Amino acid sequence: MQPTVLVVEDSASVRRLIEVCLRPLAVNIVPAEDGRVGIHAAFAAPPDAVVLDIGLPHIDGWEVLRRLRENPDTAAVPVLVLTAHAQPEVQAQAEQGGANAFMTKPFGPEDLRLTVKRMLDGDI
């Protein structure tokens, strides 16, 4: 069975780019265009990994991360925070919130693929 990666990203073009980057991993991509949809999708069928933007409509990525970590069904799901905010304090906040990895936009396709693969393999 293919692993599932939940991609919570409000930009349709970035969601599509992430999907293309992850295609070689043979994963099932579940897209979510905002925080509410992402939380609902994660709780309905916990994914194997999450790629999470921070600047989301309705519920921001920090709140999504907090809720994922509080729910026993998703607490251990690895999360990559993918954001345009490159400040060190944003990375520190992601780590403190329980993110497994942090990456800034624009991202390298190979870097994204390798990071998600490491999360799926349990290496991070």
N, C-alpha and C positions, 0 to 999 in steps of 0.2 A: 504494500500500500504506500502511496506517495505521501511524504510529509506535507503538512499544510502550513503556509506562511500567511498570516494576516497582515495586510499592508494598510495602515491607517494614515492616509494622506489626502488632503483636500484638493490638490492639483491633479486633474485627470492626466495631464501629460507626464507628470512625475510618477504617478502610479503606473502608467504604461511603461515608462522607462525602467522602473524597478522590476516590473514583470519580465521585460525583455532581458534584463541583466540576470535574473534568477532562472530563466528558462533552462540553461544547461544543467541546473541542479535537479531537474525533473520533479519540481514541487508543484503542489496545488496552491494557487494564489487566491486568497479571499480578499477582495478589495473593499475598503470602507472609506467613504468620502468625508466623514467627520467623526468626532469623538463618540457621539451617541451610537452611531452605527457600529463603530469599532468595539465598544463595550458589549453591545448586544451580541455581535458575532462571536466575540471571545467567550462570553458566558454560555451561549447556546451550544457551541462546539469548540472547546478549547483547542487552539492551534498548537503546532509544534514550535513555532517562533513568531515573533511580532516585529515588524518594522514600523516605527511610530514617529510621526511628525509631532512637533510641539505646538506650532501655530495652527490650531484647528478651530473651525466654527463650532458653536454650541457648547462643547466640553473640550477644553484644551488638553494637550498631550500629557501635561503634568497630572491632571486629574485622572486621565485614562490609566496612566502608569500606577497611580496610587490605588485605584480600584482593582486593577489587575493583581497587584501585590497583596491586597486585603482579602481577595476571594481565594479560598482553599483550592478551587479547581484550576486557577490560573496563576497562583503565587509562584510556581516554579518555572513557568513558561519563560524562556529567554527573550529579552526585549532589546532591540537595537533602536536607540533614539537617533533619528536622522533629522537634522535641523539646519536651517540657514544661519543660526546664531552660533558663531564660532568662539564666543568669549569663554575663557577658562571657568568662569563662575557658572555658566550654563552646563558645561561638562561636569563640574562638581555637583550641581543640583541633580543631574541625571544619575550619577553614581550614588548619591545619597538617597535618591528615590527608588533605587533598586534596579536600574538599567544594567544589563550585562555588557553592552557595548555602546559607543557613541561615535557618530560620524557626522561631518558637516556637508552641506550642499554648497557648491556642486561636488559630487562624489565620483570617484573612479569606478566604472562598472566592475572591474576585477576585484577591487577592494570590497565593494558591497557583496559580491558573490562569495568571496572567501570568508568574510565576516559571518554571513548568514550560514554558510556551510559549517563553520566552526561552532556556531550556536546549535545547529541541528545535530552535530556530532557530539555535543556535550563538552566541547573544549573550552567554551567561555559561557 
